[in-house]
């Protein structure tokens, strides 16, 4: 009787070990396949990140933040964040009632006004700005100068107006 109990116990243990082996082998294969797929995805993501870094560097080429020569031009003024300072001064022109005085077009929508929306400070003399009245929009090429008293004067050099959306 004792020998049969040990035999059954041995067979049960053998079956249990065999089950664990097969189960862990399948789990290991599945996990390896997932890891392989994730490694491929990670490699493609690294390539995408690298492309985005290069695109970002290209976009920063014409920006005041990365242009040390242009930043040195106004170094004596002691302004901490020069692009932000210039953008703020330009956006202050929106605060007047009606159209922005720098935008050479009148608003073409009822109750709307041409206002500057987006600004890109290119260097120590030039700005590109986007304006809109809600339906019509355009772009401005603006030159600016910062005076000794930190006041900023703007002069629109070029402008264009796009059509209505949906055309």
PyMOL CGO cylinders between C-alpha atoms (Angstrom):
from pymol import cmd
from pymol.cgo import CYLINDER

trace = [
    CYLINDER, 0.00, 0.00, 0.00, 2.81, 2.37, 0.89, 0.3, 1, 1, 1, 1, 1, 1,
    CYLINDER, 2.81, 2.37, 0.89, 4.60, 1.66, -2.35, 0.3, 1, 1, 1, 1, 1, 1,
    CYLINDER, 4.60, 1.66, -2.35, 1.46, 2.50, -4.35, 0.3, 1, 1, 1, 1, 1, 1,
    CYLINDER, 1.46, 2.50, -4.35, 1.03, 5.82, -2.57, 0.3, 1, 1, 1, 1, 1, 1,
    CYLINDER, 1.03, 5.82, -2.57, 4.65, 6.67, -3.33, 0.3, 1, 1, 1, 1, 1, 1,
    CYLINDER, 4.65, 6.67, -3.33, 4.14, 5.59, -6.95, 0.3, 1, 1, 1, 1, 1, 1,
    CYLINDER, 4.14, 5.59, -6.95, 1.05, 7.78, -7.33, 0.3, 1, 1, 1, 1, 1, 1,
    CYLINDER, 1.05, 7.78, -7.33, 2.82, 10.65, -5.61, 0.3, 1, 1, 1, 1, 1, 1,
    CYLINDER, 2.82, 10.65, -5.61, 5.81, 10.21, -7.91, 0.3, 1, 1, 1, 1, 1, 1,
    CYLINDER, 5.81, 10.21, -7.91, 3.58, 10.14, -11.04, 0.3, 1, 1, 1, 1, 1, 1,
    CYLINDER, 3.58, 10.14, -11.04, 1.63, 13.18, -9.84, 0.3, 1, 1, 1, 1, 1, 1,
    CYLINDER, 1.63, 13.18, -9.84, 4.89, 15.07, -9.16, 0.3, 1, 1, 1, 1, 1, 1,
    CYLINDER, 4.89, 15.07, -9.16, 6.24, 14.05, -12.56, 0.3, 1, 1, 1, 1, 1, 1,
    CYLINDER, 6.24, 14.05, -12.56, 3.07, 15.28, -14.29, 0.3, 1, 1, 1, 1, 1, 1,
    CYLINDER, 3.07, 15.28, -14.29, 3.14, 18.51, -12.33, 0.3, 1, 1, 1, 1, 1, 1,
    CYLINDER, 3.14, 18.51, -12.33, 6.81, 19.16, -13.24, 0.3, 1, 1, 1, 1, 1, 1,
    CYLINDER, 6.81, 19.16, -13.24, 6.06, 18.33, -16.89, 0.3, 1, 1, 1, 1, 1, 1,
    CYLINDER, 6.06, 18.33, -16.89, 3.10, 20.72, -16.87, 0.3, 1, 1, 1, 1, 1, 1,
    CYLINDER, 3.10, 20.72, -16.87, 5.22, 23.49, -15.33, 0.3, 1, 1, 1, 1, 1, 1,
    CYLINDER, 5.22, 23.49, -15.33, 7.97, 22.92, -17.90, 0.3, 1, 1, 1, 1, 1, 1,
    CYLINDER, 7.97, 22.92, -17.90, 5.61, 23.14, -20.90, 0.3, 1, 1, 1, 1, 1, 1,
    CYLINDER, 5.61, 23.14, -20.90, 3.79, 26.12, -19.44, 0.3, 1, 1, 1, 1, 1, 1,
    CYLINDER, 3.79, 26.12, -19.44, 6.98, 28.04, -18.71, 0.3, 1, 1, 1, 1, 1, 1,
    CYLINDER, 6.98, 28.04, -18.71, 8.39, 27.14, -22.14, 0.3, 1, 1, 1, 1, 1, 1,
    CYLINDER, 8.39, 27.14, -22.14, 5.29, 28.60, -23.85, 0.3, 1, 1, 1, 1, 1, 1,
    CYLINDER, 5.29, 28.60, -23.85, 5.40, 31.66, -21.62, 0.3, 1, 1, 1, 1, 1, 1,
    CYLINDER, 5.40, 31.66, -21.62, 9.09, 32.12, -22.43, 0.3, 1, 1, 1, 1, 1, 1,
    CYLINDER, 9.09, 32.12, -22.43, 8.41, 31.92, -26.20, 0.3, 1, 1, 1, 1, 1, 1,
    CYLINDER, 8.41, 31.92, -26.20, 5.56, 34.41, -25.96, 0.3, 1, 1, 1, 1, 1, 1,
    CYLINDER, 5.56, 34.41, -25.96, 7.63, 36.79, -23.85, 0.3, 1, 1, 1, 1, 1, 1,
    CYLINDER, 7.63, 36.79, -23.85, 10.57, 36.57, -26.25, 0.3, 1, 1, 1, 1, 1, 1,
    CYLINDER, 10.57, 36.57, -26.25, 8.27, 37.36, -29.19, 0.3, 1, 1, 1, 1, 1, 1,
    CYLINDER, 8.27, 37.36, -29.19, 6.87, 40.39, -27.35, 0.3, 1, 1, 1, 1, 1, 1,
    CYLINDER, 6.87, 40.39, -27.35, 10.38, 41.58, -26.46, 0.3, 1, 1, 1, 1, 1, 1,
    CYLINDER, 10.38, 41.58, -26.46, 11.48, 41.21, -30.10, 0.3, 1, 1, 1, 1, 1, 1,
    CYLINDER, 11.48, 41.21, -30.10, 8.50, 43.22, -31.30, 0.3, 1, 1, 1, 1, 1, 1,
    CYLINDER, 8.50, 43.22, -31.30, 9.10, 45.92, -28.69, 0.3, 1, 1, 1, 1, 1, 1,
    CYLINDER, 9.10, 45.92, -28.69, 12.78, 46.14, -29.66, 0.3, 1, 1, 1, 1, 1, 1,
    CYLINDER, 12.78, 46.14, -29.66, 11.77, 46.68, -33.30, 0.3, 1, 1, 1, 1, 1, 1,
    CYLINDER, 11.77, 46.68, -33.30, 9.27, 49.34, -32.24, 0.3, 1, 1, 1, 1, 1, 1,
    CYLINDER, 9.27, 49.34, -32.24, 11.88, 51.00, -30.05, 0.3, 1, 1, 1, 1, 1, 1,
    CYLINDER, 11.88, 51.00, -30.05, 14.37, 51.11, -32.94, 0.3, 1, 1, 1, 1, 1, 1,
    CYLINDER, 14.37, 51.11, -32.94, 11.79, 52.76, -35.21, 0.3, 1, 1, 1, 1, 1, 1,
    CYLINDER, 11.79, 52.76, -35.21, 10.88, 55.20, -32.42, 0.3, 1, 1, 1, 1, 1, 1,
    CYLINDER, 10.88, 55.20, -32.42, 14.55, 56.12, -31.99, 0.3, 1, 1, 1, 1, 1, 1,
    CYLINDER, 14.55, 56.12, -31.99, 14.73, 56.85, -35.72, 0.3, 1, 1, 1, 1, 1, 1,
    CYLINDER, 14.73, 56.85, -35.72, 11.59, 58.99, -35.46, 0.3, 1, 1, 1, 1, 1, 1,
    CYLINDER, 11.59, 58.99, -35.46, 13.02, 60.86, -32.48, 0.3, 1, 1, 1, 1, 1, 1,
    CYLINDER, 13.02, 60.86, -32.48, 16.25, 61.46, -34.37, 0.3, 1, 1, 1, 1, 1, 1,
    CYLINDER, 16.25, 61.46, -34.37, 14.29, 62.83, -37.34, 0.3, 1, 1, 1, 1, 1, 1,
    CYLINDER, 14.29, 62.83, -37.34, 12.34, 65.13, -35.01, 0.3, 1, 1, 1, 1, 1, 1,
    CYLINDER, 12.34, 65.13, -35.01, 15.56, 66.38, -33.43, 0.3, 1, 1, 1, 1, 1, 1,
    CYLINDER, 15.56, 66.38, -33.43, 16.96, 67.24, -36.87, 0.3, 1, 1, 1, 1, 1, 1,
    CYLINDER, 16.96, 67.24, -36.87, 13.67, 68.95, -37.84, 0.3, 1, 1, 1, 1, 1, 1,
    CYLINDER, 13.67, 68.95, -37.84, 13.75, 70.93, -34.61, 0.3, 1, 1, 1, 1, 1, 1,
    CYLINDER, 13.75, 70.93, -34.61, 17.34, 72.01, -35.25, 0.3, 1, 1, 1, 1, 1, 1,
    CYLINDER, 17.34, 72.01, -35.25, 16.33, 73.17, -38.72, 0.3, 1, 1, 1, 1, 1, 1,
    CYLINDER, 16.33, 73.17, -38.72, 13.45, 75.19, -37.25, 0.3, 1, 1, 1, 1, 1, 1,
    CYLINDER, 13.45, 75.19, -37.25, 15.73, 76.76, -34.66, 0.3, 1, 1, 1, 1, 1, 1,
    CYLINDER, 15.73, 76.76, -34.66, 18.15, 77.97, -37.32, 0.3, 1, 1, 1, 1, 1, 1,
    CYLINDER, 18.15, 77.97, -37.32, 16.02, 81.07, -37.91, 0.3, 1, 1, 1, 1, 1, 1,
    CYLINDER, 16.02, 81.07, -37.91, 15.18, 81.89, -34.32, 0.3, 1, 1, 1, 1, 1, 1,
    CYLINDER, 15.18, 81.89, -34.32, 16.54, 84.51, -31.99, 0.3, 1, 1, 1, 1, 1, 1,
    CYLINDER, 16.54, 84.51, -31.99, 16.93, 82.01, -29.14, 0.3, 1, 1, 1, 1, 1, 1,
    CYLINDER, 16.93, 82.01, -29.14, 19.70, 80.12, -30.90, 0.3, 1, 1, 1, 1, 1, 1,
    CYLINDER, 19.70, 80.12, -30.90, 21.38, 83.10, -32.55, 0.3, 1, 1, 1, 1, 1, 1,
    CYLINDER, 21.38, 83.10, -32.55, 24.12, 84.25, -30.18, 0.3, 1, 1, 1, 1, 1, 1,
    CYLINDER, 24.12, 84.25, -30.18, 25.31, 87.03, -32.50, 0.3, 1, 1, 1, 1, 1, 1,
    CYLINDER, 25.31, 87.03, -32.50, 21.83, 88.56, -32.57, 0.3, 1, 1, 1, 1, 1, 1,
    CYLINDER, 21.83, 88.56, -32.57, 21.40, 88.19, -28.79, 0.3, 1, 1, 1, 1, 1, 1,
    CYLINDER, 21.40, 88.19, -28.79, 24.69, 90.00, -28.17, 0.3, 1, 1, 1, 1, 1, 1,
    CYLINDER, 24.69, 90.00, -28.17, 23.35, 92.95, -30.19, 0.3, 1, 1, 1, 1, 1, 1,
    CYLINDER, 23.35, 92.95, -30.19, 20.94, 93.82, -27.36, 0.3, 1, 1, 1, 1, 1, 1,
    CYLINDER, 20.94, 93.82, -27.36, 23.04, 92.42, -24.51, 0.3, 1, 1, 1, 1, 1, 1,
    CYLINDER, 23.04, 92.42, -24.51, 23.57, 95.84, -22.93, 0.3, 1, 1, 1, 1, 1, 1,
    CYLINDER, 23.57, 95.84, -22.93, 19.82, 96.28, -22.24, 0.3, 1, 1, 1, 1, 1, 1,
    CYLINDER, 19.82, 96.28, -22.24, 19.78, 93.56, -19.57, 0.3, 1, 1, 1, 1, 1, 1,
    CYLINDER, 19.78, 93.56, -19.57, 16.54, 91.97, -20.78, 0.3, 1, 1, 1, 1, 1, 1,
    CYLINDER, 16.54, 91.97, -20.78, 16.36, 88.37, -19.56, 0.3, 1, 1, 1, 1, 1, 1,
    CYLINDER, 16.36, 88.37, -19.56, 14.19, 86.73, -22.23, 0.3, 1, 1, 1, 1, 1, 1,
    CYLINDER, 14.19, 86.73, -22.23, 14.51, 88.95, -25.29, 0.3, 1, 1, 1, 1, 1, 1,
    CYLINDER, 14.51, 88.95, -25.29, 12.16, 87.00, -27.65, 0.3, 1, 1, 1, 1, 1, 1,
    CYLINDER, 12.16, 87.00, -27.65, 9.44, 86.98, -24.99, 0.3, 1, 1, 1, 1, 1, 1,
    CYLINDER, 9.44, 86.98, -24.99, 9.94, 90.70, -24.33, 0.3, 1, 1, 1, 1, 1, 1,
    CYLINDER, 9.94, 90.70, -24.33, 9.62, 91.53, -28.02, 0.3, 1, 1, 1, 1, 1, 1,
    CYLINDER, 9.62, 91.53, -28.02, 6.59, 89.26, -28.45, 0.3, 1, 1, 1, 1, 1, 1,
    CYLINDER, 6.59, 89.26, -28.45, 4.89, 90.88, -25.48, 0.3, 1, 1, 1, 1, 1, 1,
    CYLINDER, 4.89, 90.88, -25.48, 5.47, 94.37, -26.89, 0.3, 1, 1, 1, 1, 1, 1,
    CYLINDER, 5.47, 94.37, -26.89, 4.07, 93.26, -30.25, 0.3, 1, 1, 1, 1, 1, 1,
    CYLINDER, 4.07, 93.26, -30.25, 1.02, 91.64, -28.65, 0.3, 1, 1, 1, 1, 1, 1,
    CYLINDER, 1.02, 91.64, -28.65, 0.37, 94.84, -26.72, 0.3, 1, 1, 1, 1, 1, 1,
    CYLINDER, 0.37, 94.84, -26.72, -0.57, 96.43, -30.04, 0.3, 1, 1, 1, 1, 1, 1,
    CYLINDER, -0.57, 96.43, -30.04, -3.60, 94.06, -30.05, 0.3, 1, 1, 1, 1, 1, 1,
    CYLINDER, -3.60, 94.06, -30.05, -4.97, 95.68, -26.89, 0.3, 1, 1, 1, 1, 1, 1,
    CYLINDER, -4.97, 95.68, -26.89, -6.18, 98.77, -28.70, 0.3, 1, 1, 1, 1, 1, 1,
    CYLINDER, -6.18, 98.77, -28.70, -9.81, 98.70, -29.70, 0.3, 1, 1, 1, 1, 1, 1,
    CYLINDER, -9.81, 98.70, -29.70, -10.55, 97.53, -33.24, 0.3, 1, 1, 1, 1, 1, 1,
    CYLINDER, -10.55, 97.53, -33.24, -7.94, 96.35, -35.68, 0.3, 1, 1, 1, 1, 1, 1,
    CYLINDER, -7.94, 96.35, -35.68, -4.27, 96.10, -34.81, 0.3, 1, 1, 1, 1, 1, 1,
    CYLINDER, -4.27, 96.10, -34.81, -2.52, 99.23, -36.18, 0.3, 1, 1, 1, 1, 1, 1,
    CYLINDER, -2.52, 99.23, -36.18, 0.29, 97.11, -37.67, 0.3, 1, 1, 1, 1, 1, 1,
    CYLINDER, 0.29, 97.11, -37.67, -2.10, 95.02, -39.78, 0.3, 1, 1, 1, 1, 1, 1,
    CYLINDER, -2.10, 95.02, -39.78, -2.73, 96.89, -43.04, 0.3, 1, 1, 1, 1, 1, 1,
    CYLINDER, -2.73, 96.89, -43.04, -6.12, 95.22, -43.62, 0.3, 1, 1, 1, 1, 1, 1,
    CYLINDER, -6.12, 95.22, -43.62, -9.46, 96.01, -42.06, 0.3, 1, 1, 1, 1, 1, 1,
    CYLINDER, -9.46, 96.01, -42.06, -11.50, 93.22, -40.54, 0.3, 1, 1, 1, 1, 1, 1,
    CYLINDER, -11.50, 93.22, -40.54, -13.91, 91.67, -43.03, 0.3, 1, 1, 1, 1, 1, 1,
    CYLINDER, -13.91, 91.67, -43.03, -16.17, 89.92, -40.56, 0.3, 1, 1, 1, 1, 1, 1,
    CYLINDER, -16.17, 89.92, -40.56, -18.96, 91.42, -38.52, 0.3, 1, 1, 1, 1, 1, 1,
    CYLINDER, -18.96, 91.42, -38.52, -17.74, 92.25, -35.05, 0.3, 1, 1, 1, 1, 1, 1,
    CYLINDER, -17.74, 92.25, -35.05, -14.27, 90.91, -35.74, 0.3, 1, 1, 1, 1, 1, 1,
    CYLINDER, -14.27, 90.91, -35.74, -10.96, 92.70, -35.67, 0.3, 1, 1, 1, 1, 1, 1,
    CYLINDER, -10.96, 92.70, -35.67, -7.62, 91.92, -37.26, 0.3, 1, 1, 1, 1, 1, 1,
    CYLINDER, -7.62, 91.92, -37.26, -5.34, 90.84, -34.44, 0.3, 1, 1, 1, 1, 1, 1,
    CYLINDER, -5.34, 90.84, -34.44, -1.85, 89.36, -34.36, 0.3, 1, 1, 1, 1, 1, 1,
    CYLINDER, -1.85, 89.36, -34.36, -1.94, 85.75, -33.20, 0.3, 1, 1, 1, 1, 1, 1,
    CYLINDER, -1.94, 85.75, -33.20, 1.43, 84.09, -33.60, 0.3, 1, 1, 1, 1, 1, 1,
    CYLINDER, 1.43, 84.09, -33.60, 4.90, 85.59, -33.57, 0.3, 1, 1, 1, 1, 1, 1,
    CYLINDER, 4.90, 85.59, -33.57, 8.30, 84.25, -34.59, 0.3, 1, 1, 1, 1, 1, 1,
    CYLINDER, 8.30, 84.25, -34.59, 11.28, 86.45, -33.70, 0.3, 1, 1, 1, 1, 1, 1,
    CYLINDER, 11.28, 86.45, -33.70, 13.88, 85.61, -36.33, 0.3, 1, 1, 1, 1, 1, 1,
    CYLINDER, 13.88, 85.61, -36.33, 16.85, 87.69, -35.21, 0.3, 1, 1, 1, 1, 1, 1,
    CYLINDER, 16.85, 87.69, -35.21, 17.72, 91.07, -33.70, 0.3, 1, 1, 1, 1, 1, 1,
    CYLINDER, 17.72, 91.07, -33.70, 15.85, 92.95, -36.44, 0.3, 1, 1, 1, 1, 1, 1,
    CYLINDER, 15.85, 92.95, -36.44, 13.11, 90.78, -38.01, 0.3, 1, 1, 1, 1, 1, 1,
    CYLINDER, 13.11, 90.78, -38.01, 9.81, 89.22, -36.98, 0.3, 1, 1, 1, 1, 1, 1,
    CYLINDER, 9.81, 89.22, -36.98, 7.26, 87.09, -38.82, 0.3, 1, 1, 1, 1, 1, 1,
    CYLINDER, 7.26, 87.09, -38.82, 3.73, 87.38, -37.45, 0.3, 1, 1, 1, 1, 1, 1,
    CYLINDER, 3.73, 87.38, -37.45, 0.37, 85.78, -38.23, 0.3, 1, 1, 1, 1, 1, 1,
    CYLINDER, 0.37, 85.78, -38.23, -2.87, 87.76, -38.00, 0.3, 1, 1, 1, 1, 1, 1,
    CYLINDER, -2.87, 87.76, -38.00, -6.56, 86.96, -38.38, 0.3, 1, 1, 1, 1, 1, 1,
    CYLINDER, -6.56, 86.96, -38.38, -10.07, 88.27, -37.92, 0.3, 1, 1, 1, 1, 1, 1,
    CYLINDER, -10.07, 88.27, -37.92, -11.56, 84.80, -37.49, 0.3, 1, 1, 1, 1, 1, 1,
    CYLINDER, -11.56, 84.80, -37.49, -12.23, 84.06, -41.17, 0.3, 1, 1, 1, 1, 1, 1,
    CYLINDER, -12.23, 84.06, -41.17, -9.46, 85.81, -43.04, 0.3, 1, 1, 1, 1, 1, 1,
    CYLINDER, -9.46, 85.81, -43.04, -5.82, 85.58, -42.12, 0.3, 1, 1, 1, 1, 1, 1,
    CYLINDER, -5.82, 85.58, -42.12, -2.44, 86.64, -43.30, 0.3, 1, 1, 1, 1, 1, 1,
    CYLINDER, -2.44, 86.64, -43.30, 1.19, 87.16, -42.40, 0.3, 1, 1, 1, 1, 1, 1,
    CYLINDER, 1.19, 87.16, -42.40, 3.42, 90.14, -41.72, 0.3, 1, 1, 1, 1, 1, 1,
    CYLINDER, 3.42, 90.14, -41.72, 7.15, 90.65, -42.09, 0.3, 1, 1, 1, 1, 1, 1,
    CYLINDER, 7.15, 90.65, -42.09, 8.06, 93.22, -39.46, 0.3, 1, 1, 1, 1, 1, 1,
    CYLINDER, 8.06, 93.22, -39.46, 11.31, 94.95, -38.58, 0.3, 1, 1, 1, 1, 1, 1,
    CYLINDER, 11.31, 94.95, -38.58, 11.79, 96.17, -35.04, 0.3, 1, 1, 1, 1, 1, 1,
    CYLINDER, 11.79, 96.17, -35.04, 14.21, 98.21, -33.02, 0.3, 1, 1, 1, 1, 1, 1,
    CYLINDER, 14.21, 98.21, -33.02, 14.66, 98.36, -29.26, 0.3, 1, 1, 1, 1, 1, 1,
    CYLINDER, 14.66, 98.36, -29.26, 15.56, 101.81, -27.99, 0.3, 1, 1, 1, 1, 1, 1,
    CYLINDER, 15.56, 101.81, -27.99, 17.78, 102.59, -25.00, 0.3, 1, 1, 1, 1, 1, 1,
    CYLINDER, 17.78, 102.59, -25.00, 14.67, 103.10, -22.83, 0.3, 1, 1, 1, 1, 1, 1,
    CYLINDER, 14.67, 103.10, -22.83, 13.54, 99.56, -23.77, 0.3, 1, 1, 1, 1, 1, 1,
    CYLINDER, 13.54, 99.56, -23.77, 10.69, 100.79, -25.93, 0.3, 1, 1, 1, 1, 1, 1,
    CYLINDER, 10.69, 100.79, -25.93, 10.21, 98.85, -29.14, 0.3, 1, 1, 1, 1, 1, 1,
    CYLINDER, 10.21, 98.85, -29.14, 9.26, 100.33, -32.52, 0.3, 1, 1, 1, 1, 1, 1,
    CYLINDER, 9.26, 100.33, -32.52, 7.79, 98.13, -35.22, 0.3, 1, 1, 1, 1, 1, 1,
    CYLINDER, 7.79, 98.13, -35.22, 7.60, 98.69, -38.96, 0.3, 1, 1, 1, 1, 1, 1,
    CYLINDER, 7.60, 98.69, -38.96, 5.71, 96.42, -41.35, 0.3, 1, 1, 1, 1, 1, 1,
    CYLINDER, 5.71, 96.42, -41.35, 7.87, 95.71, -44.40, 0.3, 1, 1, 1, 1, 1, 1,
    CYLINDER, 7.87, 95.71, -44.40, 5.76, 93.11, -46.21, 0.3, 1, 1, 1, 1, 1, 1,
    CYLINDER, 5.76, 93.11, -46.21, 2.28, 91.66, -45.74, 0.3, 1, 1, 1, 1, 1, 1,
    CYLINDER, 2.28, 91.66, -45.74, -0.08, 89.24, -47.38, 0.3, 1, 1, 1, 1, 1, 1,
    CYLINDER, -0.08, 89.24, -47.38, -3.67, 88.23, -46.91, 0.3, 1, 1, 1, 1, 1, 1,
    CYLINDER, -3.67, 88.23, -46.91, -4.97, 84.73, -47.53, 0.3, 1, 1, 1, 1, 1, 1,
    CYLINDER, -4.97, 84.73, -47.53, -8.52, 83.94, -48.58, 0.3, 1, 1, 1, 1, 1, 1,
    CYLINDER, -8.52, 83.94, -48.58, -11.35, 82.52, -46.59, 0.3, 1, 1, 1, 1, 1, 1,
    CYLINDER, -11.35, 82.52, -46.59, -11.02, 78.95, -45.34, 0.3, 1, 1, 1, 1, 1, 1,
    CYLINDER, -11.02, 78.95, -45.34, -12.80, 76.39, -47.49, 0.3, 1, 1, 1, 1, 1, 1,
    CYLINDER, -12.80, 76.39, -47.49, -11.90, 77.86, -50.89, 0.3, 1, 1, 1, 1, 1, 1,
]
cmd.load_cgo(trace, "trace")
